[in-house]
């Protein structure tokens, strides 16, 4: 699964730590989501969408084989 | 805030040391003082190792505090499952080896039974809840 979390975060000039604090998760978790090592739960994905003001399906995208 | 986090982490290490210390004391009471010293040293070194690791890793620190976000809880859950599998495999192997040597396999078999029953009950409860 691909995602645009890093792109959206950097375009808003937020650090991983700031985004983590906003979402109530650890900085390591933001890093793991951005690098594709961790798939967030549906509630967290929805909160990420809310925070960036974008629908979740515009942030997270299925890849072939998913 | 930082002091509270530090206190919780220290409490986590203290629990590990008290449990390890209890095992060492039990070994001494059971008539094996040298074994008790080895066990105490092992648990003390483990405690120091975990403490140092938790200073380098936010994930480990969060697990020690029994806190953490969804990813850290998932890591904890998987690590618990893997350690359960390792213990189960060790208990089954121990039962087989003891039986093959003609010795009493009761302790290993008991661990197998506890694991099997706990797993069955957990599957039943979790299926009903989810």
N, CA and C atoms of all chains as a GROMACS GRO file, in nm:
protein
  588
    1UNK      N    1   0.084  -0.120   0.000
    1UNK     CA    2   0.000   0.000   0.000
    1UNK      C    3   0.088   0.126   0.000
    2UNK      N    4   0.055   0.218  -0.093
    2UNK     CA    5   0.129   0.345  -0.098
    2UNK      C    6   0.054   0.450  -0.016
    3UNK      N    7   0.128   0.547   0.033
    3UNK     CA    8   0.057   0.659   0.098
    3UNK      C    9   0.131   0.791   0.076
    4UNK      N   10   0.058   0.899   0.097
    4UNK     CA   11   0.113   1.034   0.072
    4UNK      C   12   0.136   1.110   0.202
    5UNK      N   13   0.150   1.036   0.312
    5UNK     CA   14   0.162   1.103   0.442
    5UNK      C   15   0.285   1.194   0.447
    6UNK      N   16   0.399   1.141   0.399
    6UNK     CA   17   0.522   1.224   0.404
    6UNK      C   18   0.506   1.349   0.318
    7UNK      N   19   0.449   1.329   0.199
    7UNK     CA   20   0.430   1.443   0.107
    7UNK      C   21   0.341   1.550   0.172
    8UNK      N   22   0.231   1.507   0.231
    8UNK     CA   23   0.137   1.602   0.293
    8UNK      C   24   0.200   1.669   0.415
    9UNK      N   25   0.276   1.591   0.491
    9UNK     CA   26   0.339   1.647   0.611
    9UNK      C   27   0.444   1.751   0.575
   10UNK      N   28   0.528   1.718   0.477
   10UNK     CA   29   0.635   1.812   0.443
   10UNK      C   30   0.579   1.936   0.372
   11UNK      N   31   0.471   1.917   0.296
   11UNK     CA   32   0.412   2.035   0.230
   11UNK      C   33   0.352   2.130   0.334
   12UNK      N   34   0.312   2.076   0.447
   12UNK     CA   35   0.263   2.161   0.556
   12UNK      C   36   0.374   2.205   0.651
   13UNK      N   37   0.496   2.170   0.614
   13UNK     CA   38   0.616   2.203   0.693
   13UNK      C   39   0.605   2.158   0.838
   14UNK      N   40   0.553   2.035   0.856
   14UNK     CA   41   0.546   1.977   0.990
   14UNK      C   42   0.657   1.874   1.004
   15UNK      N   43   0.707   1.862   1.125
   15UNK     CA   44   0.804   1.755   1.152
   15UNK      C   45   0.726   1.628   1.187
   16UNK      N   46   0.796   1.515   1.185
   16UNK     CA   47   0.730   1.390   1.225
   16UNK      C   48   0.681   1.398   1.369
   17UNK      N   49   0.761   1.465   1.453
   17UNK     CA   50   0.724   1.478   1.594
   17UNK      C   51   0.597   1.560   1.611
   18UNK      N   52   0.585   1.667   1.533
   18UNK     CA   53   0.464   1.751   1.543
   18UNK      C   54   0.341   1.675   1.498
   19UNK      N   55   0.354   1.603   1.386
   19UNK     CA   56   0.240   1.524   1.337
   19UNK      C   57   0.202   1.415   1.438
   20UNK      N   58   0.306   1.353   1.496
   20UNK     CA   59   0.281   1.248   1.596
   20UNK      C   60   0.203   1.305   1.715
   21UNK      N   61   0.244   1.424   1.760
   21UNK     CA   62   0.176   1.486   1.875
   21UNK      C   63   0.030   1.518   1.840
   22UNK      N   64   0.009   1.566   1.719
   22UNK     CA   65  -0.129   1.598   1.675
   22UNK      C   66  -0.218   1.474   1.675
   23UNK      N   67  -0.157   1.360   1.635
   23UNK     CA   68  -0.236   1.237   1.620
   23UNK      C   69  -0.235   1.150   1.746
   24UNK      N   70  -0.152   1.188   1.842
   24UNK     CA   71  -0.145   1.110   1.966
   24UNK      C   72  -0.075   0.977   1.950
   25UNK      N   73   0.023   0.973   1.860
   25UNK     CA   74   0.103   0.851   1.843
   25UNK      C   75   0.251   0.889   1.856
   26UNK      N   76   0.340   0.789   1.848
   26UNK     CA   77   0.483   0.818   1.862
   26UNK      C   78   0.541   0.862   1.727
   27UNK      N   79   0.656   0.930   1.736
   27UNK     CA   80   0.724   0.973   1.613
   27UNK      C   81   0.766   0.851   1.530
   28UNK      N   82   0.804   0.744   1.601
   28UNK     CA   83   0.845   0.622   1.530
   28UNK      C   84   0.730   0.565   1.447
   29UNK      N   85   0.608   0.581   1.498
   29UNK     CA   86   0.492   0.529   1.425
   29UNK      C   87   0.467   0.610   1.298
   30UNK      N   88   0.484   0.741   1.308
   30UNK     CA   89   0.470   0.824   1.187
   30UNK      C   90   0.573   0.783   1.083
   31UNK      N   91   0.697   0.762   1.129
   31UNK     CA   92   0.804   0.720   1.038
   31UNK      C   93   0.770   0.585   0.976
   32UNK      N   94   0.717   0.492   1.057
   32UNK     CA   95   0.684   0.359   1.006
   32UNK      C   96   0.571   0.367   0.902
   33UNK      N   97   0.475   0.457   0.924
   33UNK     CA   98   0.365   0.473   0.826
   33UNK      C   99   0.421   0.532   0.696
   34UNK      N  100   0.505   0.635   0.709
   34UNK     CA  101   0.558   0.702   0.590
   34UNK      C  102   0.643   0.609   0.505
   35UNK      N  103   0.715   0.520   0.571
   35UNK     CA  104   0.804   0.430   0.496
   35UNK      C  105   0.732   0.300   0.456
   36UNK      N  106   0.604   0.289   0.491
   36UNK     CA  107   0.526   0.172   0.450
   36UNK      C  108   0.548   0.049   0.534
   37UNK      N  109   0.619   0.065   0.647
   37UNK     CA  110   0.644  -0.052   0.733
   37UNK      C  111   0.524  -0.083   0.822
   38UNK      N  112   0.436   0.013   0.838
   38UNK     CA  113   0.320  -0.009   0.925
   38UNK      C  114   0.195   0.050   0.860
   39UNK      N  115   0.090  -0.033   0.857
   39UNK     CA  116  -0.040   0.014   0.806
   39UNK      C  117  -0.123   0.061   0.925
   40UNK      N  118  -0.164   0.188   0.925
   40UNK     CA  119  -0.241   0.236   1.040
   40UNK      C  120  -0.378   0.171   1.046
   41UNK      N  121  -0.436   0.170   1.166
   41UNK     CA  122  -0.573   0.121   1.181
   41UNK      C  123  -0.667   0.217   1.108
   42UNK      N  124  -0.789   0.172   1.086
   42UNK     CA  125  -0.887   0.257   1.018
   42UNK      C  126  -0.911   0.388   1.095
   43UNK      N  127  -0.929   0.383   1.229
   43UNK     CA  128  -0.948   0.510   1.300
   43UNK      C  129  -0.830   0.607   1.284
   44UNK      N  130  -0.707   0.553   1.288
   44UNK     CA  131  -0.590   0.641   1.274
   44UNK      C  132  -0.582   0.696   1.131
   45UNK      N  133  -0.611   0.611   1.033
   45UNK     CA  134  -0.610   0.657   0.894
   45UNK      C  135  -0.714   0.768   0.874
   46UNK      N  136  -0.830   0.751   0.935
   46UNK     CA  137  -0.934   0.855   0.924
   46UNK      C  138  -0.891   0.984   0.992
   47UNK      N  139  -0.823   0.972   1.106
   47UNK     CA  140  -0.774   1.093   1.176
   47UNK      C  141  -0.668   1.164   1.092
   48UNK      N  142  -0.583   1.084   1.023
   48UNK     CA  143  -0.482   1.143   0.935
   48UNK      C  144  -0.552   1.220   0.822
   49UNK      N  145  -0.656   1.158   0.765
   49UNK     CA  146  -0.733   1.224   0.660
   49UNK      C  147  -0.796   1.354   0.708
   50UNK      N  148  -0.854   1.346   0.828
   50UNK     CA  149  -0.917   1.466   0.887
   50UNK      C  150  -0.815   1.578   0.905
   51UNK      N  151  -0.698   1.538   0.956
   51UNK     CA  152  -0.594   1.638   0.987
   51UNK      C  153  -0.547   1.710   0.861
   52UNK      N  154  -0.532   1.635   0.752
   52UNK     CA  155  -0.484   1.696   0.628
   52UNK      C  156  -0.600   1.749   0.542
   53UNK      N  157  -0.723   1.726   0.586
   53UNK     CA  158  -0.840   1.773   0.510
   53UNK      C  159  -0.857   1.703   0.378
   54UNK      N  160  -0.820   1.575   0.374
   54UNK     CA  161  -0.833   1.497   0.250
   54UNK      C  162  -0.900   1.364   0.279
   55UNK      N  163  -0.978   1.312   0.185
   55UNK     CA  164  -1.037   1.180   0.206
   55UNK      C  165  -0.928   1.074   0.220
   56UNK      N  166  -0.955   0.976   0.303
   56UNK     CA  167  -0.852   0.876   0.333
   56UNK      C  168  -0.807   0.801   0.207
   57UNK      N  169  -0.900   0.782   0.111
   57UNK     CA  170  -0.863   0.708  -0.011
   57UNK      C  171  -0.772   0.791  -0.102
   58UNK      N  172  -0.762   0.922  -0.076
   58UNK     CA  173  -0.668   1.004  -0.152
   58UNK      C  174  -0.529   1.005  -0.088
   59UNK      N  175  -0.523   0.955   0.033
   59UNK     CA  176  -0.393   0.949   0.103
   59UNK      C  177  -0.334   0.809   0.096
   60UNK      N  178  -0.420   0.708   0.114
   60UNK     CA  179  -0.374   0.569   0.109
   60UNK      C  180  -0.426   0.504  -0.018
   61UNK      N  181  -0.337   0.437  -0.088
   61UNK     CA  182  -0.374   0.380  -0.219
   61UNK      C  183  -0.327   0.233  -0.227
   62UNK      N  184  -0.416   0.148  -0.273
   62UNK     CA  185  -0.379   0.008  -0.290
   62UNK      C  186  -0.280  -0.009  -0.403
   63UNK      N  187  -0.186  -0.101  -0.385
   63UNK     CA  188  -0.093  -0.135  -0.493
   63UNK      C  189  -0.130  -0.273  -0.546
   64UNK      N  190  -0.075  -0.310  -0.660
   64UNK     CA  191  -0.098  -0.446  -0.713
   64UNK      C  192  -0.053  -0.547  -0.609
   65UNK      N  193  -0.137  -0.646  -0.585
   65UNK     CA  194  -0.101  -0.750  -0.490
   65UNK      C  195  -0.156  -0.725  -0.350
   66UNK      N  196  -0.208  -0.604  -0.324
   66UNK     CA  197  -0.268  -0.575  -0.192
   66UNK      C  198  -0.405  -0.640  -0.182
   67UNK      N  199   0.629   1.602   3.357
   67UNK     CA  200   0.585   1.502   3.258
   67UNK      C  201   0.696   1.400   3.233
   68UNK      N  202   0.820   1.456   3.206
   68UNK     CA  203   0.931   1.366   3.179
   68UNK      C  204   0.964   1.282   3.303
   69UNK      N  205   0.952   1.344   3.421
   69UNK     CA  206   0.980   1.273   3.546
   69UNK      C  207   0.879   1.160   3.566
   70UNK      N  208   0.753   1.185   3.530
   70UNK     CA  209   0.649   1.081   3.544
   70UNK      C  210   0.676   0.964   3.451
   71UNK      N  211   0.718   0.997   3.327
   71UNK     CA  212   0.751   0.892   3.229
   71UNK      C  213   0.868   0.809   3.281
   72UNK      N  214   0.970   0.880   3.335
   72UNK     CA  215   1.089   0.813   3.388
   72UNK      C  216   1.051   0.721   3.504
   73UNK      N  217   0.960   0.770   3.591
   73UNK     CA  218   0.917   0.691   3.706
   73UNK      C  219   0.850   0.562   3.661
   74UNK      N  220   0.761   0.574   3.559
   74UNK     CA  221   0.689   0.454   3.511
   74UNK      C  222   0.787   0.354   3.451
   75UNK      N  223   0.887   0.407   3.377
   75UNK     CA  224   0.985   0.317   3.315
   75UNK      C  225   1.066   0.247   3.424
   76UNK      N  226   1.105   0.324   3.527
   76UNK     CA  227   1.181   0.267   3.638
   76UNK      C  228   1.098   0.160   3.709
   77UNK      N  229   0.967   0.187   3.721
   77UNK     CA  230   0.878   0.090   3.786
   77UNK      C  231   0.876  -0.040   3.706
   78UNK      N  232   0.871  -0.029   3.573
   78UNK     CA  233   0.874  -0.148   3.486
   78UNK      C  234   0.998  -0.232   3.510
   79UNK      N  235   1.114  -0.164   3.516
   79UNK     CA  236   1.241  -0.236   3.542
   79UNK      C  237   1.237  -0.297   3.683
   80UNK      N  238   1.183  -0.221   3.779
   80UNK     CA  239   1.179  -0.269   3.918
   80UNK      C  240   1.095  -0.397   3.927
   81UNK      N  241   0.984  -0.402   3.855
   81UNK     CA  242   0.900  -0.522   3.856
   81UNK      C  243   0.980  -0.641   3.802
   82UNK      N  244   1.054  -0.618   3.692
   82UNK     CA  245   1.137  -0.725   3.635
   82UNK      C  246   1.239  -0.774   3.739
   83UNK      N  247   1.302  -0.678   3.808
   83UNK     CA  248   1.405  -0.715   3.906
   83UNK      C  249   1.346  -0.788   4.026
   84UNK      N  250   1.227  -0.743   4.070
   84UNK     CA  251   1.163  -0.810   4.186
   84UNK      C  252   1.126  -0.954   4.149
   85UNK      N  253   1.070  -0.972   4.028
   85UNK     CA  254   1.034  -1.108   3.987
   85UNK      C  255   1.158  -1.196   3.974
   86UNK      N  256   1.263  -1.142   3.912
   86UNK     CA  257   1.389  -1.216   3.899
   86UNK      C  258   1.450  -1.246   4.035
   87UNK      N  259   1.444  -1.144   4.124
   87UNK     CA  260   1.496  -1.160   4.260
   87UNK      C  261   1.421  -1.269   4.334
   88UNK      N  262   1.290  -1.276   4.313
   88UNK     CA  263   1.209  -1.378   4.379
   88UNK      C  264   1.253  -1.518   4.336
   89UNK      N  265   1.282  -1.531   4.207
   89UNK     CA  266   1.328  -1.661   4.157
   89UNK      C  267   1.463  -1.697   4.220
   90UNK      N  268   1.551  -1.596   4.228
   90UNK     CA  269   1.683  -1.620   4.287
   90UNK      C  270   1.671  -1.658   4.434
   91UNK      N  271   1.585  -1.586   4.508
   91UNK     CA  272   1.566  -1.616   4.651
   91UNK      C  273   1.508  -1.757   4.669
   92UNK      N  274   1.412  -1.792   4.582
   92UNK     CA  275   1.352  -1.926   4.589
   92UNK      C  276   1.460  -2.032   4.567
   93UNK      N  277   1.552  -2.003   4.475
   93UNK     CA  278   1.660  -2.097   4.447
   93UNK      C  279   1.750  -2.112   4.570
   94UNK      N  280   1.777  -1.999   4.639
   94UNK     CA  281   1.861  -2.004   4.760
   94UNK      C  282   1.792  -2.083   4.870
   95UNK      N  283   1.661  -2.056   4.888
   95UNK     CA  284   1.584  -2.128   4.991
   95UNK      C  285   1.582  -2.277   4.961
   96UNK      N  286   1.577  -2.308   4.831
   96UNK     CA  287   1.573  -2.449   4.788
   96UNK      C  288   1.706  -2.519   4.803
   97UNK      N  289   1.811  -2.449   4.850
   97UNK     CA  290   1.939  -2.515   4.878
   97UNK      C  291   2.042  -2.501   4.769
   98UNK      N  292   2.027  -2.401   4.681
   98UNK     CA  293   2.126  -2.381   4.575
   98UNK      C  294   2.172  -2.235   4.575
   99UNK      N  295   2.253  -2.197   4.677
   99UNK     CA  296   2.294  -2.055   4.687
   99UNK      C  297   2.378  -2.007   4.569
  100UNK      N  298   2.463  -2.095   4.516
  100UNK     CA  299   2.546  -2.050   4.402
  100UNK      C  300   2.459  -2.028   4.278
  101UNK      N  301   2.360  -2.116   4.261
  101UNK     CA  302   2.265  -2.097   4.150
  101UNK      C  303   2.188  -1.967   4.168
  102UNK      N  304   2.156  -1.935   4.294
  102UNK     CA  305   2.081  -1.813   4.323
  102UNK      C  306   2.162  -1.690   4.284
  103UNK      N  307   2.292  -1.695   4.312
  103UNK     CA  308   2.379  -1.582   4.278
  103UNK      C  309   2.384  -1.564   4.126
  104UNK      N  310   2.396  -1.677   4.054
  104UNK     CA  311   2.400  -1.671   3.908
  104UNK      C  312   2.270  -1.612   3.854
  105UNK      N  313   2.156  -1.660   3.910
  105UNK     CA  314   2.025  -1.610   3.866
  105UNK      C  315   2.011  -1.461   3.895
  106UNK      N  316   2.053  -1.420   4.016
  106UNK     CA  317   2.042  -1.278   4.055
  106UNK      C  318   2.126  -1.192   3.960
  107UNK      N  319   2.247  -1.240   3.930
  107UNK     CA  320   2.334  -1.164   3.839
  107UNK      C  321   2.271  -1.155   3.700
  108UNK      N  322   2.212  -1.268   3.655
  108UNK     CA  323   2.149  -1.270   3.523
  108UNK      C  324   2.035  -1.168   3.516
  109UNK      N  325   1.949  -1.169   3.617
  109UNK     CA  326   1.834  -1.077   3.614
  109UNK      C  327   1.878  -0.932   3.630
  110UNK      N  328   1.983  -0.910   3.710
  110UNK     CA  329   2.034  -0.773   3.727
  110UNK      C  330   2.090  -0.722   3.594
  111UNK      N  331   2.169  -0.806   3.528
  111UNK     CA  332   2.225  -0.767   3.398
  111UNK      C  333   2.114  -0.744   3.296
  112UNK      N  334   2.010  -0.832   3.301
  112UNK     CA  335   1.896  -0.816   3.209
  112UNK      C  336   1.827  -0.683   3.234
  113UNK      N  337   1.809  -0.649   3.363
  113UNK     CA  338   1.743  -0.523   3.398
  113UNK      C  339   1.821  -0.404   3.346
  114UNK      N  340   1.954  -0.408   3.366
  114UNK     CA  341   2.040  -0.298   3.318
  114UNK      C  342   2.034  -0.291   3.165
  115UNK      N  343   2.037  -0.409   3.100
  115UNK     CA  344   2.030  -0.413   2.954
  115UNK      C  345   1.901  -0.353   2.901
  116UNK      N  346   1.791  -0.390   2.963
  116UNK     CA  347   1.660  -0.338   2.920
  116UNK      C  348   1.653  -0.187   2.944
  117UNK      N  349   1.709  -0.144   3.057
  117UNK     CA  350   1.711   0.000   3.090
  117UNK      C  351   1.788   0.078   2.982
  118UNK      N  352   1.907   0.027   2.947
  118UNK     CA  353   1.988   0.095   2.845
  118UNK      C  354   1.916   0.094   2.710
  119UNK      N  355   1.854  -0.019   2.677
  119UNK     CA  356   1.782  -0.031   2.550
  119UNK      C  357   1.666   0.070   2.545
  120UNK      N  358   1.598   0.083   2.658
  120UNK     CA  359   1.482   0.174   2.661
  120UNK      C  360   1.525   0.320   2.647
  121UNK      N  361   1.652   0.350   2.679
  121UNK     CA  362   1.700   0.488   2.662
  121UNK      C  363   1.727   0.518   2.515
  122UNK      N  364   1.758   0.413   2.439
  122UNK     CA  365   1.787   0.431   2.296
  122UNK      C  366   1.662   0.419   2.211
  123UNK      N  367   1.562   0.347   2.260
  123UNK     CA  368   1.443   0.320   2.177
  123UNK      C  369   1.315   0.367   2.246
  124UNK      N  370   1.246   0.458   2.180
  124UNK     CA  371   1.118   0.505   2.234
  124UNK      C  372   1.015   0.394   2.240
  125UNK      N  373   1.024   0.300   2.144
  125UNK     CA  374   0.929   0.187   2.142
  125UNK      C  375   0.946   0.101   2.267
  126UNK      N  376   1.070   0.068   2.301
  126UNK     CA  377   1.096  -0.016   2.419
  126UNK      C  378   1.054   0.057   2.545
  127UNK      N  379   1.084   0.188   2.550
  127UNK     CA  380   1.046   0.267   2.667
  127UNK      C  381   0.894   0.266   2.685
  128UNK      N  382   0.820   0.279   2.574
  128UNK     CA  383   0.673   0.280   2.582
  128UNK      C  384   0.622   0.144   2.629
  129UNK      N  385   0.684   0.035   2.582
  129UNK     CA  386   0.641  -0.098   2.624
  129UNK      C  387   0.669  -0.121   2.772
  130UNK      N  388   0.780  -0.067   2.819
  130UNK     CA  389   0.813  -0.081   2.962
  130UNK      C  390   0.712  -0.007   3.049
  131UNK      N  391   0.658   0.102   2.996
  131UNK     CA  392   0.560   0.180   3.073
  131UNK      C  393   0.420   0.123   3.059
  132UNK      N  394   0.407   0.010   2.983
  132UNK     CA  395   0.276  -0.048   2.952
  132UNK      C  396   0.186   0.056   2.884
  133UNK      N  397   0.248   0.142   2.808
  133UNK     CA  398   0.172   0.240   2.732
  133UNK      C  399   0.208   0.218   2.586
  134UNK      N  400   0.181   0.317   2.505
  134UNK     CA  401   0.220   0.304   2.367
  134UNK      C  402   0.102   0.321   2.275
  135UNK      N  403   0.133   0.355   2.152
  135UNK     CA  404   0.026   0.374   2.054
  135UNK      C  405  -0.010   0.240   1.990
  136UNK      N  406  -0.094   0.245   1.887
  136UNK     CA  407  -0.144   0.120   1.829
  136UNK      C  408  -0.032   0.035   1.768
  137UNK      N  409   0.068   0.100   1.707
  137UNK     CA  410   0.178   0.022   1.647
  137UNK      C  411   0.261  -0.044   1.756
  138UNK      N  412   0.289   0.029   1.863
  138UNK     CA  413   0.369  -0.028   1.972
  138UNK      C  414   0.294  -0.141   2.041
  139UNK      N  415   0.161  -0.127   2.053
  139UNK     CA  416   0.082  -0.236   2.113
  139UNK      C  417   0.081  -0.358   2.022
  140UNK      N  418   0.079  -0.332   1.888
  140UNK     CA  419   0.084  -0.444   1.793
  140UNK      C  420   0.218  -0.516   1.802
  141UNK      N  421   0.326  -0.439   1.818
  141UNK     CA  422   0.460  -0.498   1.835
  141UNK      C  423   0.461  -0.586   1.960
  142UNK      N  424   0.404  -0.531   2.069
  142UNK     CA  425   0.398  -0.605   2.196
  142UNK      C  426   0.319  -0.734   2.179
  143UNK      N  427   0.205  -0.724   2.110
  143UNK     CA  428   0.118  -0.841   2.090
  143UNK      C  429   0.191  -0.950   2.011
  144UNK      N  430   0.259  -0.909   1.903
  144UNK     CA  431   0.330  -1.007   1.820
  144UNK      C  432   0.447  -1.067   1.897
  145UNK      N  433   0.519  -0.982   1.971
  145UNK     CA  434   0.632  -1.033   2.049
  145UNK      C  435   0.583  -1.132   2.154
  146UNK      N  436   0.468  -1.102   2.215
  146UNK     CA  437   0.411  -1.194   2.314
  146UNK      C  438   0.374  -1.326   2.248
  147UNK      N  439   0.314  -1.319   2.128
  147UNK     CA  440   0.275  -1.442   2.057
  147UNK      C  441   0.398  -1.525   2.022
  148UNK      N  442   0.504  -1.458   1.976
  148UNK     CA  443   0.626  -1.530   1.937
  148UNK      C  444   0.691  -1.595   2.060
  149UNK      N  445   0.694  -1.519   2.172
  149UNK     CA  446   0.754  -1.579   2.293
  149UNK      C  447   0.670  -1.695   2.343
  150UNK      N  448   0.535  -1.684   2.327
  150UNK     CA  449   0.447  -1.795   2.365
  150UNK      C  450   0.475  -1.918   2.280
  151UNK      N  451   0.494  -1.897   2.149
  151UNK     CA  452   0.526  -2.009   2.060
  151UNK      C  453   0.659  -2.073   2.098
  152UNK      N  454   0.758  -1.987   2.131
  152UNK     CA  455   0.891  -2.040   2.169
  152UNK      C  456   0.879  -2.123   2.296
  153UNK      N  457   0.803  -2.070   2.394
  153UNK     CA  458   0.787  -2.144   2.520
  153UNK      C  459   0.713  -2.276   2.497
  154UNK      N  460   0.610  -2.270   2.411
  154UNK     CA  461   0.534  -2.391   2.380
  154UNK      C  462   0.620  -2.496   2.313
  155UNK      N  463   0.701  -2.451   2.216
  155UNK     CA  464   0.789  -2.545   2.144
  155UNK      C  465   0.889  -2.606   2.242
  156UNK      N  466   0.942  -2.521   2.332
  156UNK     CA  467   1.039  -2.570   2.430
  156UNK      C  468   0.974  -2.674   2.522
  157UNK      N  469   0.849  -2.646   2.565
  157UNK     CA  470   0.779  -2.738   2.656
  157UNK      C  471   0.749  -2.871   2.587
  158UNK      N  472   0.708  -2.865   2.459
  158UNK     CA  473   0.679  -2.989   2.385
  158UNK      C  474   0.807  -3.070   2.367
  159UNK      N  475   0.916  -2.999   2.326
  159UNK     CA  476   1.044  -3.069   2.309
  159UNK      C  477   1.090  -3.129   2.442
  160UNK      N  478   1.072  -3.054   2.550
  160UNK     CA  479   1.112  -3.103   2.682
  160UNK      C  480   1.034  -3.228   2.721
  161UNK      N  481   0.903  -3.227   2.693
  161UNK     CA  482   0.820  -3.344   2.724
  161UNK      C  483   0.870  -3.467   2.647
  162UNK      N  484   0.897  -3.448   2.518
  162UNK     CA  485   0.942  -3.559   2.433
  162UNK      C  486   1.076  -3.613   2.482
  163UNK      N  487   1.170  -3.522   2.511
  163UNK     CA  488   1.303  -3.564   2.556
  163UNK      C  489   1.294  -3.639   2.689
  164UNK      N  490   1.214  -3.584   2.783
  164UNK     CA  491   1.201  -3.650   2.914
  164UNK      C  492   1.142  -3.790   2.898
  165UNK      N  493   1.039  -3.803   2.814
  165UNK     CA  494   0.977  -3.934   2.792
  165UNK      C  495   1.078  -4.031   2.731
  166UNK      N  496   1.154  -3.982   2.631
  166UNK     CA  497   1.252  -4.069   2.563
  166UNK      C  498   1.361  -4.115   2.660
  167UNK      N  499   1.394  -4.030   2.760
  167UNK     CA  500   1.498  -4.069   2.857
  167UNK      C  501   1.441  -4.152   2.972
  168UNK      N  502   1.310  -4.173   2.968
  168UNK     CA  503   1.245  -4.251   3.074
  168UNK      C  504   1.233  -4.174   3.203
  169UNK      N  505   1.235  -4.039   3.193
  169UNK     CA  506   1.225  -3.956   3.313
  169UNK      C  507   1.088  -3.890   3.321
  170UNK      N  508   1.061  -3.828   3.435
  170UNK     CA  509   0.928  -3.769   3.461
  170UNK      C  510   0.906  -3.642   3.377
  171UNK      N  511   0.808  -3.644   3.287
  171UNK     CA  512   0.785  -3.526   3.202
  171UNK      C  513   0.680  -3.431   3.257
  172UNK      N  514   0.637  -3.453   3.384
  172UNK     CA  515   0.520  -3.381   3.436
  172UNK      C  516   0.530  -3.230   3.422
  173UNK      N  517   0.645  -3.170   3.462
  173UNK     CA  518   0.654  -3.023   3.459
  173UNK      C  519   0.640  -2.970   3.317
  174UNK      N  520   0.709  -3.033   3.222
  174UNK     CA  521   0.698  -2.988   3.084
  174UNK      C  522   0.555  -3.010   3.032
  175UNK      N  523   0.497  -3.126   3.065
  175UNK     CA  524   0.361  -3.157   3.019
  175UNK      C  525   0.261  -3.059   3.078
  176UNK      N  526   0.287  -3.018   3.203
  176UNK     CA  527   0.198  -2.922   3.269
  176UNK      C  528   0.200  -2.788   3.195
  177UNK      N  529   0.320  -2.745   3.156
  177UNK     CA  530   0.332  -2.618   3.081
  177UNK      C  531   0.257  -2.630   2.948
  178UNK      N  532   0.271  -2.746   2.882
  178UNK     CA  533   0.199  -2.770   2.755
  178UNK      C  534   0.049  -2.759   2.780
  179UNK      N  535   0.002  -2.821   2.889
  179UNK     CA  536  -0.141  -2.822   2.918
  179UNK      C  537  -0.191  -2.680   2.946
  180UNK      N  538  -0.116  -2.605   3.027
  180UNK     CA  539  -0.157  -2.467   3.058
  180UNK      C  540  -0.164  -2.385   2.930
  181UNK      N  541  -0.063  -2.400   2.845
  181UNK     CA  542  -0.062  -2.327   2.718
  181UNK      C  543  -0.180  -2.364   2.630
  182UNK      N  544  -0.207  -2.493   2.619
  182UNK     CA  545  -0.317  -2.541   2.535
  182UNK      C  546  -0.452  -2.493   2.585
  183UNK      N  547  -0.472  -2.505   2.717
  183UNK     CA  548  -0.600  -2.462   2.776
  183UNK      C  549  -0.617  -2.310   2.762
  184UNK      N  550  -0.510  -2.235   2.792
  184UNK     CA  551  -0.517  -2.088   2.782
  184UNK      C  552  -0.549  -2.046   2.639
  185UNK      N  553  -0.486  -2.113   2.542
  185UNK     CA  554  -0.512  -2.079   2.401
  185UNK      C  555  -0.657  -2.107   2.364
  186UNK      N  556  -0.707  -2.225   2.405
  186UNK     CA  557  -0.845  -2.262   2.371
  186UNK      C  558  -0.945  -2.165   2.432
  187UNK      N  559  -0.923  -2.131   2.561
  187UNK     CA  560  -1.013  -2.038   2.628
  187UNK      C  561  -1.007  -1.901   2.559
  188UNK      N  562  -0.884  -1.857   2.527
  188UNK     CA  563  -0.869  -1.726   2.463
  188UNK      C  564  -0.940  -1.722   2.329
  189UNK      N  565  -0.925  -1.829   2.248
  189UNK     CA  566  -0.994  -1.834   2.118
  189UNK      C  567  -1.145  -1.826   2.138
  190UNK      N  568  -1.196  -1.902   2.235
  190UNK     CA  569  -1.340  -1.900   2.262
  190UNK      C  570  -1.389  -1.763   2.302
  191UNK      N  571  -1.318  -1.700   2.395
  191UNK     CA  572  -1.360  -1.568   2.445
  191UNK      C  573  -1.347  -1.462   2.335
  192UNK      N  574  -1.233  -1.464   2.266
  192UNK     CA  575  -1.210  -1.361   2.164
  192UNK      C  576  -1.306  -1.375   2.047
  193UNK      N  577  -1.341  -1.501   2.011
  193UNK     CA  578  -1.440  -1.522   1.902
  193UNK      C  579  -1.574  -1.464   1.942
  194UNK      N  580  -1.612  -1.484   2.068
  194UNK     CA  581  -1.741  -1.435   2.114
  194UNK      C  582  -1.743  -1.282   2.119
  195UNK      N  583  -1.628  -1.223   2.151
  195UNK     CA  584  -1.623  -1.077   2.166
  195UNK      C  585  -1.604  -1.004   2.034
  196UNK      N  586  -1.539  -1.071   1.938
  196UNK     CA  587  -1.512  -1.002   1.810
  196UNK      C  588  -1.594  -1.062   1.697
   0.00000   0.00000   0.00000
